[in-house]
Amino acid sequence: MGSTPGLGQGLWSNVLNPKAASVYLTLMPQFLTSSRPIAPQIATLAIAHVAVVLVWLLFWTSVIAFAHTAIDTPRFRRWMSRLAGAVLVAFGVRTAAAS
């Protein structure tokens, strides 16, 4: 994990997080059947969890990539500067009117 320190830090913070362990220990038993072998059931749940998290993170990665593409244009920056200027002028007028 030397090449990606963020990955190692995230792994250790998740592994050592008592809240994550309590959630898994609380929720997992209701999805397990005692009459069948436990290890394959846990593996299936782990794979399902990885799949759900992967889809969730890929969704947000796509949203952020799209937002970055939309925001990183001169037109958007010009529009945002004008909007911010108008808001600051409105706050100034409001402050002046309140005095």
N, C-alpha and C positions, 0 to 999 in steps of 0.2 A: 504494500500500500504506500510505498515511498513516492511514487510518481504522482499520485493524486491524494494530497493530504486531506482534502475536503471529504473524500469518500471514507477514509479511515475515521475521521472525526464524526461523521454522520453515523457510521456503523457503531462506533463505541457509545455515542450518545443515545442511540436507540437500544442497544443491547443492555446498557446500564440504567435505562430509564425504568424506574419502578412502576410508573403508570402504565407503560406499554405492557409490562409483564402482568400486571393486575387485570388489564383488559383481556388479554389472551387467556389467562387462567379462569376468568369469570365467564367468558363467552364460549370458549372451545368445548367444554363438556356437553353443552346442549346439542352439539353437532356430531358427537361421537356415540357409537353404539358399542356397548360392552360385549355383545355376543360375537363381534367380528374383531379381527386383529387391529390393534390401535395404530401401529406405525403407518400402514397404508392410508388410513383415514387422515392422520395428521399430515402426511405428505400431500394428499389431495387437497386438504384445506390450505396448506402452504402454497401450493401451485395456484389455487384459485385466488389467494390473497395477492400473490405476485402479479397475476394477470390483471386483476382489478387495479392495483396500484400502477402498473405499467400503462394501462389505458388512460387512467386519470392523469398521470404525469405527461403522457404524450399529448393529451387534449390541451393541457395548460401550456405545454411547449408550443403547440401550434397557435394558440391564442396569442401568446406573447410574441411569437415570430411575426404574426400578422400585424399586431399592434405596432411592433418596431418598424415594420415596413411602412405602415400608414403614417407613423409619427415622424419618420426620418425623411421628410420631404420639405423643400423650401416653402411650399404652399401652406402646409400645416404649421410650420414655425411662424410664418407671417401672421396667420390667423390667430395663433395662440398669443403672439406678442400684442396684437391689437386687442384681443379679449382681456388680457392681463392689464393692459393700459387703461381700458375702459373701466375695469373693476377698481383699479387704483384711483382713477379720477372720481368715480362714484363714491368711494370711501372718503376721499378728500372733501367732496361737496357735502356729504353727510356730516362729517366732522365739523366743517365750517358752519353748517346750518345749526348744529347742536350747540355751538358756543354762544 
